[in-house]
Amino acid sequence: MKIYRDISEVVVKEKSVVTVGTFDGVHKGHKDIIDFVVHEALTENAENFVVTFEPHPRLVVSSNFSAGILTSLDEKAVLFEKLNVQNMLVVKFDKNFANTGYEDFVKYYLVERIKAKHIVIGHDHKFGKGRGGDENSLKALSVAMNFELTVIPPVKEFGVEISSTKIRQALYEGKVSEANKFLGRNYSLPGKVVEGVQRGRQIGFPTANIEPFDKNKLIPALGVYAVKCLYNEKYLHGVLNIGKRPTFENQDIVFIELHILNFENNIYGASIEIEFIEKLRDEKKFNSVDELKEQINKDIIKTKQIFN
């Protein structure tokens, strides 16, 4: 897959089938759109193209957007490539670009530079200054600028329309199994193993403290989770605690602590990717270290049962 970071660098031989969006989460609804783009490009003997934005537009246009992103740009690139995307244009979204009208964006970016002969959007997609570009305005432009337009209907799960907003809400409520069904894969958190106070090791359950690579990445609800983790190209099983260590201290800082089952290696500084499988319980303050250790043992037993 070719990744372009400047519209002036884009090279398209003849024509393309293109879709545009933030695609945060690259969930099942997004997958339907991209699958259609890829299929149509093959049918029309054209290149397929995905145009996305960095950073998330709401981080720029909304002063109070703190919901967290579901997929970093690097994660999106990996997921797009798995879906057979040939070309990805990353548009730098800043306040200057936010003032671009939808007509100018379609004309100068999609039609003139990317040579779009077929534009594909989701049913609720809006873009351009003031979100003025939508299905109806694109229909009018498709006639004036000579491109075909396809609008992909929503995808539903449990009778609920899938959206990035609903996935964020599920994760903030700790409903990782529900979020995973909306995503069509496990929600993941890539990060770096950093040194902590080693309290887990002191009580017999060594933990790796995880620092997410992307500071804007959504962290699920406080609690204890059964997880898979990808380390050194191998999947391991573990118990992950997201919390404030209420048994030992009273801080506002949220710690992400991973205990990998049957694993003793020192992995400080290593990259690791955590996949959330199921929430085990809420965070709790215990009356003693022994009570905490007893609960951790129960968490490990339950995690093993989940994976078996």
N, C-alpha and C positions, 0 to 999 in steps of 0.2 A: 504494500500500500504506500502510495506517495502522500507525504504530508507537506502541505504548503502553509506558510505563515504570513504570506503577503500576496494579495490578489494580483500584483504585477508579475509574480513568478509563475502563475498558473499557465499551463500549456495543455490545450485540448486540441486534438487533431481535427476532428470534424464536428462532433455534437456530443451532448451529454444528457443523461437523465439525472436530475439533481433533487435533493431534499435539503431543507434548511431547518435548524432547530438547536436548542440547547442540549436536548437529549440527555438530561440529567437522570442517571440511573440506567439508561439504555434498557428499559423494561420491556415487557411483552408488547405493549402498544407501539413503542419505538421500533421493535424488531419487525413488526408487521409492515411498517413504513419502509424500512431499509430492505427487507426481503422483496417488496414490490419494486423498489428502485433497481435492485440488482437484476431481478427477473426481466423487467422492461428493457433495461440497457442491453441485455443479451438478445432479446427479441428484436430490438431496433438497431442492433449493431452499433451501439453507442457506448461511451464510457459512463460509468456510474460515479456519482459525486455526492459527498456529504459535506455540507457547510455547517460549522458549529462555532461557538463563541467562547472566548476565554478572557477574563473570568466570567462566572455566571452573571448574566445581565442584571439580575436583581441585587447583586452585591454592589453594583454601580448606581443603579437608578433608585434603589430603596435604601434610605438611610438607616432603617431599622430591620433589615433582613438578616436574621441570625439563625435561620432554620437549619443551616448546614447543607452541604452538597452531598449527593449520593455517589457521584463518580468524579474523580479527578480527570484532568485532560489525558494523562497517561493511561488511566484505566479505560477511558472511552476509546482511545486509539486501539488498544488491545481487543476490545469487544467489537469494534467496527471491523477490524481485520478478520476476526473469526466469522463475521457475517459476509465476508467476501467483498467488502468495500474496496474499490480501487484507488480512490482519491479522497483526501480529507483536507478541507481548507479551514484553518483556524483563524477566525477574525478576532483581532484584539478589540474587545468591547470596552470602550472608555466613554467619557461624557461627550466627546466630540463625535464619535460614531453613533452614539445614542440619538443625536440630532439628525441623522440621515433619514430622509423620507422613504417610505416603502417603494415608491415608484423609482427613485434613483437607485435604491439597492437592487431591485429586480433588473433594471436596465443595465447598470454599469457592472454589477457583480455577476449576476446569473446569466443574462442574455449575451452581453457583449464579451465578457472575459471567459466565462465557463461554457459559453455556447449552448445554453440549455434549450433543448427542443421539447423537453417534457419536465415539468416541475411537479413534485409530489409533496403534499403536506398532510399533517394530521388534521382532523376535523375541527379542532379548537385552536389551531396555530394562529398567532398574531405576531406581527413584527413591524419594524420601522418606527419612526418617531411617533410617540403617543400610541403605539400599537395600532396604527392606522391600517396596516396591511392585514387582510383576512381573506377568507374564502371568496367572498363577494367581490372585493376589490381586485383580487388576483384573476378572477374570471374575466373581468373587464380588460385587464392588462394582457391576458392571454390572447385576446383577439387583436389588440393593438400591436402587440410585439411578436405575434406568431409563434406561440408555444402551446403545447397541450398541458392541461392541468388535471391532476387526479387528487381527490381528497379521500384519505383513508379513514374509515369509520372507527369508533373506539373499540377497544378490546375489553371484555368484562371477565371478572373472576369472582365467584360467589355472587353473581348478579350485580357486582359493583364495578363501575367503570375505572379502569386502571389509570392512575396518574402519579406523577412524581410527588405531588402533595400528599396523596393518600399513603404512599410508601413512607414518606418522612413521618407522618402521623403514627403509622404502625410501629416504626422503629422507636419513636419517642415514648411510646407506650410499652415498649419491650416485646411487642408481638413480632418477633423476628421470623417465625414460621409463616405468618401471614405476608410479611414483606417479601419473603423469598418466593412465595407463590406469585405475587404480583411481578416480581423481577424476572422470574423464570430461571433463577440461579440463587446461590447463597449471597447475602449481603456481605461484603468484604471490607476489611480495614487494613491497608498496607501501612507498615511503619518500621521504625528502627528500635532495636532493643537497647535500652539505656540503663545505666546503673542506678539502683535504688538504695534503700537503707538495709536491704537483705533480711528484713524481718521474717519473710516467708521461709527462708533457709533456716533461720534460727528456731522456728517452730516445726521444722520437718517437712515443709512443703515449699521448695524453692520456686520462686516466681521470676518471670522476665517482665520488666516494666516496659511498656510499649509507648513510643512517642509517634503519633501519626505523621506521615510525610506531609500531608496537606492540612494546614491549620484550620481550614474551613470545612473539613470532612465531618459529616454527621456522626456523632457518637451516640449509640443507642442508650435507652434508659438505664439508670443505675440498677445494678443487680448482678447476678451470677449466671453465666451462660455455658452451655456445652458448645465447644467450637472445634473446627478443624484449623490447622495452621500449616501454611506452605513455607517450609524452611529448607534451603539448599536443594530445591527441586523435589522434595519429598513431603507428603502429607502426614502430619502427626495429629493426635487427638489431645484435647486439653480442656481445662476449666478456666474460664476468664472471669475476673471480677472487675466491674466498673463501679468505682465508689470512692468514698472519702475516708476510708479506714476508721469508722466510728468506734471500733473496739479499742483502738490505740491512740487516736488523736482526733481532734475536732477542727478540721480545716474545710475551707471552701473549695480547695483544689480537688479536681477529679483525677483519680489514678486509674490506669488501665494495666492490670496485672494478670499475667498468664502463667498458669501452672501446666506444663506439658507432661502428659502421662508417660511414665517409664522412660524418663529422659534426664540425664545428668550433665550434659555438656555445657560448657561456658560459652554463651553466644552473645556476649556484650558487643555492641556495634554492628550486629548482623541485621540484615533486612528480613522481614517476616510479613506474611500476609495472613490475617485472621479471617476465617469464614464463620459467620454466626449460624448455628444450627437450631438451638432451642434455648429459651430462657428457663433456668432451673428454679430460681427464687429471687425475691427482693433482697436488697442489702439490709443487713440487720446488725445492731450493736449487741455483742455477747457480753455476758457477765464475767467471763474468765477466758483465759487462753485455752484451757482444756475444753471448754464448751465450744469455742471456735474450731479447734482441731477436730472435735467430734463431728461438727457440721461439715467441715471440708471433706472428711472421709465419706460422708453421705453424698456429698456433691460428686465426688469421684466415682463412687459406685453407680450413681444414677447416670453419669456421663457414659460410663462403660456399657451400661444397659442400652442407652440410646444408640450407641455405635454398633452394638452386637445385634 
